[in-house]
Amino acid sequence: MAEDDVTGRRIQVANARPEDAGRGLARLPLAVMAQLSLAEGDVIEIIGKRSTAARVVRPYKEDEGLDVLRLDGLQRANAGVGSGDFVHIDKLESRAAQRVVFAPAQNNLRLQGHPEALKRVFFQRPLTAGDVVATAGQQQVPPGDMPPQLRQMLAAPAYALQEIRLVVVSTIPKGIVHIDAETEVELRPEYEEPKEARRADVTYDDVGGMADTIDQLREMVELPLRYPELFQRLGVDPPRGVMLHGPPGTGKTRLARAVANESEAEFFLINGPEIVGSAYGESEKQLREVFEAASKAAPSILFIDEIDSIAPKRGQVTGETEKRLVAQLLTLMDGLEARTNLVVIAATNRPEAIDEALRRPGRFDREIVVGVPDERGRREILGIHTRGMPLGDTVDLSELARMTYGFVGADLAALTREAAIETVRRFMPRLNLEDGTIPPDVLEELSVTRDDFMAAIKR
Ligand code: ADP
């Protein structure tokens, strides 16, 4: 195709800031907006391996001059790209939908909600079947000139006490549409597979306080998985094994899942203690089977949690079973063909307790430390776990970050859950438990306060 037959343009994707996550925005350089005759609030189609859409907003100040499109993790998944990849963008007149059908984006979640409330949450949001979207509303909309569609989209109320991810099962008409006052919205109670589904349960946006760790992992794991031919061409072997070490609850598992999703790789998990506990001979067999399945499904990431239980120092174990299991793991690592696009990520809190043989070149020869988050990290993690939560004005996440010295991600997640439970307790008398639903007016008033957090911290 000749260059002038194509409209739109190519642009490189970069990560959005955490506060933009889940809002359906596309931050574009002013020069690109001018080139494509785009005004703030206009809809663009974003085409990677898949196609999705977003509303255009001006760039962050410090981005001026950079030729990048900023998208959040769900949007990148919806477009089938990672940050650093190129997408094609073009202006698009999105049509108002007659009908949009949503379902929970997870298998194990049953939802009974108010389609009318959902309609407000996604009002004016450009959507297309197969998109995974999050109910992350409740942010303040800055004053100033703004086209009404954009303001309406940004002023979305919260939907529930926590962020919920939904998949757009279908729309009428097909293609890229937005919800307006006339749209009929339906919420199916259980997960339904849309066409061309792609998991996006966890992305880099969902791990907080780990910017450097994410950079390291992207280089070590995501790049080789996405561009194996590059590594072959350069004649370097991509890493096969990466060891993550840090205390429990710091987000190692979540991070590994995010890397898998962002690399469009399949994710396999081995839980160390579980596999060790199996019957005689079973442990090795299970290990072999998972390695085999992961190789077949490549590109894939095989995550081994608490590897110290599978591979303790051989000098220190007495049992034959343990020795055989370490040997089996070494054999499997060595047996991985260079061309198999599989990376094994192992996690441990006790790096010193692991058999040294596992650290040899070609095995787990890369190491990344995942530490306890500092105040800034805690602030970011709190931001992630309160995304989509209706927070009262009194809640100051920076204050909470200061008060939670020593908390790891899992503790902070638990804290926000506890605070939400406090809120529910307060509202309990107003809920109609008999018919199992929450009146919409109560739902709208529901908000988590500073006191709820303080009560949760005390527990
Ligand atoms: P680990 O594998 O290090 O034990 P997990 O990844 O299993 O930790 O974390 C448990 C839960 O704690 C996660 O599902 C998440 O809710 C929360 N969590 C932990 N670390 C983070 C983080 N850095 N950012 C956001 N959430 C986190």
Boltz pocket constraint, residues with backbone or C-beta under 6 A from the ligand:
constraints:
  - pocket:
      binder: B
      contacts: [[A, 206], [A, 207], [A, 208], [A, 209], [A, 210], [A, 246], [A, 247], [A, 248], [A, 249], [A, 250], [A, 251], [A, 252], [A, 253], [A, 254], [A, 255], [A, 347], [A, 381], [A, 384], [A, 408], [A, 409], [A, 410], [A, 411], [A, 413]]
      max_distance: 6.0
